[in-house]
Amino acid sequence: MAAKEWIASRGPDGQVLELIERRDLDNGVPGEFGPPGLLDVSEVGVAVPDVLAAAEKLRTAGAPPYANEPAPGFAAVGDLHGLLILVSAGRPWRPTTDRIAQQAPVVIHAQGVKPTALTASQILQPRCDSSG
């Protein structure tokens, strides 16, 4: 993974929000950074009861592991254009020590995947583009 710059803050639900600069994508914006430079959601962190089982469901749905094979407490799944960061519920979100990852309902729309439920309230759906 190429170097990146980031800042983190506390989200409205007590979890961690990050702004990440991905230098390994060719999508630079000229001039000073501002709101037009926010291009995509790069990563979504999801706390799950079983990281390895969730990573395998996502692999079957078309979202392979990224960079390293999944481990029991952590897995990055997808690609540079969109990563799901799977962690065990109850551990701190890095880089903090006090923001504890909690299971929360989420629906994620991603390109090139089959519909899949990680849990009853954590769902991956195919993204439909505006052309149909």
Backbone bond lengths (Angstrom), bond angles and torsions (degrees), N, CA, C in turn:
res aa  C-N    CA-C-N  psi(-1)  N-CA   C-N-CA  omega(-1)  CA-C   N-CA-C  phi
1 M - - - 1.447 - - 1.524 109.30 -
2 A 1.302 116.15 135.41 1.456 120.54 177.94 1.524 110.32 -73.83
3 A 1.331 114.62 158.21 1.464 119.75 178.76 1.516 110.35 -59.27
4 K 1.312 115.40 152.16 1.458 120.50 179.19 1.516 108.74 -146.11
5 E 1.315 115.08 154.89 1.456 122.10 173.66 1.523 106.99 -104.55
6 W 1.314 117.78 147.67 1.456 120.15 178.56 1.512 110.53 -156.23
7 I 1.312 114.00 157.88 1.456 121.56 170.24 1.519 107.15 -132.50
8 A 1.306 116.64 148.26 1.460 121.24 -178.69 1.523 109.63 -125.11
9 S 1.316 115.56 148.47 1.457 120.98 175.34 1.526 108.60 -147.26
10 R 1.305 115.47 170.19 1.462 120.95 179.22 1.520 109.43 -82.45
11 G 1.328 116.43 129.52 1.455 121.66 177.71 1.514 111.53 -82.39
12 P 1.328 116.79 171.26 1.464 120.40 -177.21 1.526 113.53 -63.35
13 D 1.329 117.27 -22.57 1.459 120.04 179.77 1.527 112.06 -97.10
14 G 1.351 116.40 9.34 1.458 119.90 179.95 1.513 113.71 87.72
15 Q 1.310 118.41 -4.41 1.456 121.76 178.47 1.524 109.25 -85.85
16 V 1.303 118.03 -172.14 1.459 123.07 -174.83 1.530 110.17 -103.58
17 L 1.332 115.74 131.59 1.461 122.25 171.46 1.516 107.34 -109.92
18 E 1.326 117.11 137.34 1.451 120.83 179.36 1.525 109.90 -129.34
19 L 1.304 116.15 143.61 1.460 122.58 166.05 1.521 105.48 -105.02
20 I 1.334 116.46 125.04 1.457 121.19 -173.38 1.524 109.66 -123.30
21 E 1.328 115.78 131.01 1.459 121.43 171.37 1.523 107.10 -94.53
22 R 1.315 116.74 121.15 1.459 121.17 178.87 1.525 108.58 -102.18
23 R 1.311 116.32 104.55 1.466 120.39 -178.45 1.517 113.11 -76.50
24 D 1.327 117.88 -15.32 1.453 120.24 -178.44 1.528 112.65 -87.64
25 L 1.325 118.39 4.58 1.464 122.67 172.83 1.526 108.36 -106.61
26 D 1.312 116.40 138.56 1.461 121.31 179.30 1.522 109.00 -89.59
27 N 1.339 116.65 73.02 1.462 120.28 -177.34 1.528 111.41 -142.98
28 G 1.329 115.61 33.82 1.452 120.30 -178.54 1.523 112.39 -60.01
29 V 1.307 115.57 150.84 1.461 122.94 178.17 1.532 106.92 -113.58
30 P 1.335 117.98 126.90 1.461 119.01 -178.23 1.532 111.89 -69.36
31 G 1.333 115.30 154.75 1.461 120.37 176.49 1.507 112.70 85.10
32 E 1.330 114.45 -169.91 1.457 120.67 179.62 1.519 110.87 -68.83
33 F 1.321 114.64 151.05 1.456 119.36 177.93 1.522 110.24 -71.69
34 G 1.316 115.86 139.08 1.458 122.80 176.22 1.510 108.92 -162.19
35 P 1.328 118.74 -172.38 1.464 122.05 -177.75 1.532 114.81 -50.89
36 P 1.352 120.94 -37.91 1.468 118.49 178.26 1.527 113.17 -62.86
37 G 1.335 116.92 -18.69 1.450 120.08 179.31 1.521 114.28 -79.89
38 L 1.325 117.86 -6.90 1.466 120.99 175.89 1.518 107.16 -82.55
39 L 1.326 116.73 102.18 1.453 121.67 -169.41 1.523 114.47 -96.33
40 D 1.313 117.75 -38.84 1.463 121.77 -171.95 1.518 110.14 -151.98
41 V 1.313 114.18 167.89 1.456 120.34 164.19 1.521 104.65 -89.11
42 S 1.300 116.29 116.13 1.460 121.52 -174.84 1.526 112.03 -84.34
43 E 1.316 115.62 -41.33 1.459 120.29 -177.44 1.521 110.03 -141.70
44 V 1.329 115.08 145.06 1.456 121.33 171.91 1.525 106.20 -127.11
45 G 1.314 115.62 122.12 1.458 120.19 177.65 1.513 110.11 -87.68
46 V 1.328 115.40 132.45 1.462 121.14 -178.48 1.529 108.62 -131.27
47 A 1.325 115.94 119.93 1.461 121.02 175.46 1.524 108.15 -85.71
48 V 1.314 115.97 126.30 1.467 121.59 -176.51 1.530 109.58 -129.55
49 P 1.336 116.92 158.33 1.462 119.13 179.94 1.531 113.46 -70.72
50 D 1.361 117.85 -27.74 1.466 121.81 -177.07 1.526 107.99 -142.54
51 V 1.327 116.58 100.43 1.461 121.82 -176.09 1.528 111.28 -61.00
52 L 1.323 118.22 -45.61 1.465 120.31 -177.17 1.525 111.80 -63.71
53 A 1.320 117.95 -41.36 1.472 120.85 178.49 1.526 110.55 -66.12
54 A 1.336 117.85 -41.50 1.460 121.43 179.19 1.527 110.29 -64.57
55 A 1.323 117.27 -42.49 1.471 120.70 179.33 1.522 110.61 -63.12
56 E 1.316 117.51 -38.28 1.462 120.23 178.90 1.530 110.92 -68.29
57 K 1.330 117.97 -40.78 1.472 120.58 175.44 1.524 110.24 -58.80
58 L 1.336 116.74 -42.99 1.463 120.21 -179.49 1.524 111.69 -68.33
59 R 1.322 117.72 -36.92 1.467 120.92 176.31 1.528 109.46 -60.23
60 T 1.324 117.12 -45.50 1.468 122.14 178.72 1.520 111.44 -63.66
61 A 1.336 117.06 -31.58 1.471 121.90 -179.81 1.528 112.72 -80.73
62 G 1.335 117.43 -6.36 1.455 120.04 178.39 1.513 115.09 108.30
63 A 1.324 118.08 10.31 1.472 122.32 178.62 1.522 108.03 -115.96
64 P 1.322 117.76 96.29 1.467 121.15 -175.92 1.528 112.17 -77.05
65 P 1.333 117.12 163.27 1.468 120.15 173.62 1.527 109.86 -59.52
66 Y 1.323 115.74 149.98 1.456 121.82 178.89 1.524 109.48 -112.60
67 A 1.301 116.87 129.32 1.465 125.38 173.95 1.533 113.38 71.51
68 N 1.314 119.26 -54.95 1.468 121.71 -178.49 1.524 109.56 -132.78
69 E 1.317 114.97 157.23 1.462 119.26 174.82 1.533 109.06 -67.11
70 P 1.324 117.52 149.09 1.465 121.00 179.00 1.533 112.32 -58.62
71 A 1.317 114.58 146.91 1.466 122.22 174.71 1.533 107.62 -116.11
72 P 1.316 118.98 164.92 1.470 120.06 -177.06 1.525 115.26 -56.52
73 G 1.327 119.35 -29.55 1.462 120.39 -176.97 1.511 115.23 -110.68
74 F 1.373 117.82 -4.50 1.460 120.26 -175.20 1.521 110.49 -158.11
75 A 1.330 115.06 138.19 1.464 120.57 172.26 1.523 109.00 -152.68
76 A 1.316 115.60 136.21 1.460 122.05 169.90 1.520 106.22 -102.95
77 V 1.329 116.67 128.25 1.462 121.99 -174.42 1.520 108.39 -130.54
78 G 1.333 117.14 135.54 1.463 122.19 179.02 1.513 110.63 119.26
79 D 1.336 116.70 -141.48 1.458 121.58 179.08 1.526 109.71 -145.78
80 L 1.320 116.75 -175.85 1.462 120.69 -176.82 1.514 113.84 -60.69
81 H 1.320 117.26 -21.46 1.463 120.52 -179.19 1.517 111.91 -85.15
82 G 1.324 117.05 -10.12 1.451 121.48 178.43 1.520 111.06 -179.49
83 L 1.311 115.49 115.81 1.462 120.84 -179.78 1.523 110.54 -118.29
84 L 1.307 115.02 139.81 1.456 120.93 166.52 1.526 105.86 -100.18
85 I 1.312 115.38 125.68 1.457 121.13 177.33 1.519 106.42 -101.90
86 L 1.318 116.00 105.58 1.459 121.98 -178.49 1.524 108.96 -92.98
87 V 1.312 116.51 129.74 1.464 121.31 177.29 1.524 108.94 -135.73
88 S 1.308 114.62 160.62 1.459 120.07 175.43 1.523 109.14 -73.01
89 A 1.316 116.25 133.36 1.463 120.63 175.18 1.522 108.53 -59.53
90 G 1.337 115.83 139.31 1.454 121.29 177.31 1.514 115.01 100.15
91 R 1.326 118.38 -10.28 1.473 119.84 178.01 1.523 109.71 -94.66
92 P 1.312 118.93 157.85 1.471 119.89 177.61 1.526 111.45 -70.57
93 W 1.323 114.99 144.29 1.468 119.78 170.70 1.513 106.74 -75.52
94 R 1.300 116.75 127.29 1.462 119.78 176.03 1.513 108.57 -77.18
95 P 1.293 120.56 142.69 1.454 127.78 14.65 1.522 113.32 -93.93
96 T 1.323 119.59 15.01 1.459 121.32 -177.25 1.525 110.54 -87.14
97 T 1.307 115.35 170.37 1.466 120.81 171.90 1.520 110.49 -119.48
98 D 1.358 116.51 -7.20 1.464 119.72 -175.12 1.528 114.39 -119.82
99 R 1.307 119.73 -1.78 1.473 122.86 177.18 1.524 107.55 -98.07
100 I 1.314 116.10 99.55 1.462 122.06 -172.96 1.531 110.11 -85.67
101 A 1.334 115.30 128.46 1.466 121.24 178.84 1.528 109.08 -66.16
102 Q 1.330 115.46 125.85 1.455 121.60 -179.70 1.522 109.31 -125.42
103 Q 1.316 115.62 142.87 1.461 119.16 173.86 1.511 108.60 -63.21
104 A 1.325 115.55 132.77 1.459 120.53 179.19 1.522 108.23 -145.14
105 P 1.327 117.11 150.06 1.464 119.54 178.25 1.530 110.68 -63.72
106 V 1.316 116.06 138.48 1.463 120.96 177.22 1.533 108.82 -157.79
107 V 1.325 115.45 141.22 1.457 121.49 170.48 1.523 106.00 -119.91
108 I 1.314 116.51 122.91 1.461 122.94 -177.27 1.520 107.98 -113.82
109 H 1.325 116.12 127.81 1.466 121.92 176.60 1.520 107.80 -101.56
110 A 1.333 116.61 123.73 1.456 121.42 -176.90 1.523 109.80 -136.50
111 Q 1.312 115.11 149.33 1.453 121.21 -179.38 1.524 110.21 -80.20
112 G 1.336 116.19 139.42 1.448 121.90 172.50 1.511 115.95 76.39
113 V 1.314 118.27 24.04 1.464 120.81 179.55 1.527 110.59 -123.00
114 K 1.326 114.47 158.88 1.465 121.04 172.55 1.525 108.43 -91.37
115 P 1.336 117.50 152.36 1.467 118.85 176.71 1.528 110.50 -59.38
116 T 1.302 115.69 137.04 1.457 120.94 -178.90 1.515 110.51 -152.29
117 A 1.307 117.05 141.81 1.471 121.47 175.99 1.523 108.23 -107.99
118 L 1.331 116.05 120.94 1.459 120.06 174.36 1.522 109.27 -76.01
119 T 1.335 115.17 -42.38 1.462 123.60 171.68 1.527 104.90 -140.33
120 A 1.311 117.45 -179.00 1.472 120.08 -179.24 1.524 112.25 -61.60
121 S 1.338 117.99 -25.42 1.463 119.74 -176.80 1.535 113.58 -119.71
122 Q 1.328 117.28 10.81 1.464 122.06 177.06 1.522 107.88 -123.18
123 I 1.333 114.79 105.10 1.461 119.97 -166.88 1.522 110.88 -126.11
124 L 1.326 116.47 138.93 1.449 124.39 174.16 1.514 108.00 -106.97
125 Q 1.329 116.83 124.87 1.466 122.18 -179.56 1.531 109.16 -121.58
126 P 1.335 117.12 149.51 1.469 119.04 173.59 1.530 109.31 -66.02
127 R 1.325 115.50 143.35 1.463 120.42 176.62 1.520 107.73 -88.14
128 C 1.328 115.46 131.62 1.453 121.34 176.98 1.515 107.45 -99.72
129 D 1.341 117.24 126.01 1.464 118.46 178.14 1.516 109.71 -84.12
130 S 1.309 116.41 170.63 1.474 121.24 -174.02 1.513 112.72 -71.20
131 S 1.340 118.52 -11.48 1.459 119.53 -179.03 1.504 112.70 -86.59
132 G 1.327 117.40 0.22 1.429 116.90 174.03 1.437 115.15 136.52
